[in-house]
Amino acid sequence: MRTAGAFLLFIFCTFAGFLCGNKEKEKLCECEAFLSLFEYVKHQVDYFFTPTKLIYRNFSNDILEKRGFLPLLRSHEDDEVYMDVWRTSFEACRKQFDLSASQADIVFGFGECIGKASAALQSTNFDYYILMMGEEIKKQRAENEKNIKLYRTLGMAAGALAAILVI
């Protein structure tokens, strides 16, 4: 019976380590989802001259949909006054995301550029925020690589220690 309990403890701790590693992967996926949205918005403004209210209509991303950000952006399409929709939408679902403070600032900053300047100035601002998010993704990838290994190793080590103590 003790052996079975020790084995279950080992499995549980190892599983917890893998879950923490997957949480790190989700952070990276969120950044990549926002980068994808940034590039989409830039192309809609630069090439198709899409009105601000309609930019998000045809964009799809599972992560941003599940967190509620895209549905909130789309819900304002029929508003008479269309102001700060990006900011209010992101603030409403901010707790659904695991973005760092700098990543959230990039998301807020990008939204501040939409529809508030000439096309050339918007494009320059979009390029800046796309570059900044790209840099954040690079940092997140390096951090993920280190943290995922750490969480998995710690989970297995804690499980082995707990199993040894039980036996």
TIFI-300152 format. One record per residue (C-alpha): y, x, z. Coordinates in steps of 0.05 Angstrom, whole numbers, padded with zeros to 5 digits, always signed. Example, Ala and Ser with C-alpha at 12.3 -4.5 7.8 and 13.67 -1.06 7.14 Angstrom:
BEGIN
-00090+00246+00156;-00021+00273+00143;
//
This chain:
BEGIN
+00000+00000+00000;+00047+00058+00016;+00033+00089-00051;+00050+00025-00087;+00115+00020-00047;+00132+00092-00062;+00119+00081-00136;+00163+00019-00137;+00220+00058-00102;+00214+00113-00153;+00216+00063-00211;+00275+00026-00180;+00317+00089-00170;+00301+00115-00239;+00319+00048-00269;+00385+00048-00231;+00400+00117-00260;+00387+00091-00330;+00431+00030-00318;+00489+00074-00297;+00479+00115-00360;+00481+00052-00402;+00546+00032-00368;+00576+00098-00393;+00553+00081-00464;+00587+00014-00459;+00654+00048-00443;+00647+00088-00507;+00629+00026-00547;+00691-00009-00522;+00736+00047-00545;+00702+00048-00612;+00711-00027-00618;+00786-00021-00605;+00791+00036-00655;+00757-00008-00706;+00807-00064-00692;+00865-00016-00696;+00843+00008-00765;+00832-00064-00788;+00901-00085-00766;+00932-00025-00800;+00898-00041-00865;+00917-00114-00861;+00990-00096-00852;+00992-00037-00901;+00952-00064-00959;+00950-00140-00953;+01016-00155-00919;+00979-00205-00875;+01025-00246-00830;+01020-00226-00757;+00991-00292-00735;+00933-00287-00785;+00913-00214-00777;+00855-00227-00729;+00825-00287-00765;+00773-00249-00805;+00759-00191-00758;+00693-00192-00721;+00666-00146-00667;+00612-00166-00617;+00641-00128-00559;+00712-00155-00566;+00684-00225-00578;+00640-00223-00515;+00697-00197-00472;+00741-00254-00497;+00797-00212-00528;+00789-00234-00600;+00782-00308-00584;+00846-00304-00543;+00883-00270-00600;+00859-00323-00649;+00877-00380-00602;+00951-00367-00613;+00950-00375-00688;+00983-00443-00685;+01035-00427-00633;+01107-00441-00652;+01134-00379-00617;+01089-00319-00628;+01109-00266-00578;+01070-00215-00538;+01004-00248-00556;+00968-00180-00555;+00994-00164-00486;+00979-00232-00455;+00910-00234-00487;+00891-00165-00463;+00918-00178-00393;+00878-00242-00389;+00813-00206-00403;+00829-00136-00377;+00778-00141-00322;+00723-00151-00373;+00734-00081-00400;+00716-00014-00368;+00773+00024-00401;+00808+00081-00365;+00883+00075-00351;+00901+00119-00410;+00855+00079-00457;+00886+00014-00433;+00956+00043-00444;+00936+00060-00516;+00911-00012-00527;+00976-00041-00498;+01018+00008-00538;+00984-00010-00603;+00997-00083-00591;+01070-00070-00579;+01077-00044-00650;+01050-00105-00686;+01104-00145-00722;+01163-00112-00688;+01186-00062-00740;+01186-00048-00815;+01119-00037-00849;+01131+00038-00855;+01149+00046-00781;+01090+00002-00760;+01043+00044-00803;+01068+00108-00770;+01059+00077-00701;+00990+00052-00719;+00970+00121-00742;+00993+00150-00676;+00953+00101-00634;+00892+00109-00679;+00896+00184-00669;+00904+00175-00594;+00844+00129-00589;+00804+00177-00631;+00821+00232-00581;+00800+00187-00523;+00734+00173-00558;+00721+00248-00565;+00735+00257-00491;+00691+00197-00474;+00634+00224-00516;+00636+00291-00481;+00639+00257-00413;+00583+00210-00432;+00537+00266-00452;+00546+00299-00384;+00546+00235-00342;+00485+00202-00374;+00443+00263-00360;+00471+00266-00289;+00457+00193-00274;+00386+00196-00301;+00370+00260-00264;+00400+00234-00199;+00362+00169-00206;+00296+00204-00216;+00310+00254-00160;+00330+00199-00112;+00268+00160-00131;+00224+00220-00120;+00256+00234-00054;+00249+00162-00031;+00176+00161-00054;+00161+00225-00015;+00194+00198+00047;+00154+00134+00044;+00089+00171+00034;
//
